[in-house]
Amino acid sequence: SVMVGVGRGAQSGVLIRNAEAIEIMEKVNTLVVDKTGTLTEGRPRLVAVSVAEGFDERELLSAAASIEQNSEHPLAAAIVQAAKERGVKPQAITDFASATGGGVMGKFNGSEITLGKLAFLQQRGLSGLAALEARAAQLQSEGNTVVFAAINGKAAGVLAIADPIKASTPEAIKELHRLGLKIIMLTGDNQRTAEAVAKNLGIDAVEAGVEPQHKHERVKQLRQQGCIVAMAGDGINDAPALAAAHVGIAMGTGTDVAMESAGITLVKGDLRGLASAVHLSRAMMRNIRQNLFFAFVYNSLGIPVAAGVLYPFFGVLLSPILAGAAMSFSSVSVIVNALRLRKQKL
């Protein structure tokens, strides 16, 4: 059953690295998901630039693109790409520094540039941030991720980045709810942005502003509370959480590190594949139980007959030839039943 189930999963784009993962999948009652690249397309784009008084939009975009060209974050790539599309060429910078889950800093044309989350800039005592918060809140309520920018210690503006929700995600979320799973979104994004996405998709709970190292701790907390947890993610920062969950599920469109940490990989990077994995797990475990029942009943009846339990009453003895054929039929019936999984609808 396991072998046939693994093969059936591969046909549907659900790659199973170990059988234990698909066995546990039927018991999962809590699904933890990352936002970027899991619920969304993972191809963010810059949709708005709002500058503070005294600053120029082109100047701000040039500074932001120059410092973000050294970052590997998807949001950084969106800013750099937008600058190039608008004819703004990133320049060389010096003293580049990056804070995981916070932002980046560096020097550009003699000016000190800081980009990142609001809290990251507030920790550095930069001035003028309050004037940008109302505009940022509006952009975040629309589901955009907002990056704050400061030049020489003064707030220079905000950049709004949108990462469209995958077309298949709403359908997948509905199907997972129908299967009885509670869905929790863990994201490093702002609370307003995260809530806008969660409300749009009907996600049960959202925890925003979660730093990469805390995702792992949150998954462990859920396990300690008695939840059977599956974690779905696609990035390097999701790898510890994927390993901590009962079942780690990686997007095939994500990083190799995430896929190495997960027991199941969804080749198409589509959450509908996760629903397929649940259906497959339940069908496979049901098939295994049927096979165990068949084998138990068959042997419970067959062994006493072969041992001659009917001889004192009816004078019936089972010849070795018939006993061997009956034993073979037991194995064949189990195999045939397992092969039914090949036709399982996922």
Buried (B, 14 or more C-beta within 10 A) or exposed (E): BBEBBBEBBEEBBBBBBEBEBBBBBBEBEBBBBBBBBBBBBBBBBBBBBBBBEEBEBBBBBBBBBBBBBBBEBBBBBBBBBBBEEBEBEBEEBEEBEBEEBBBBBBBBEEBBBBBBBBEBBEEBEBEBBEEBBEBBEBBBEEBBBBBBBBBEBEBBBBBBBBBEBBEBBBBBBEBBBEBEBBBBBBBBBBEBBBBBBBEBBEBBEBBBBBEBEBBBEBBBEBBEEEBBBBBBBBBBBBBBBBBBBBBBBBBBBBBEBBBBBBBBBBBBBBBBBBBBBBBBBBBBBBBBEBBEEBBEEBBEEBEEBBEEEBEEEEEEBBEEEEBEEBBEEBEEBBEEBBEEBEEBEB
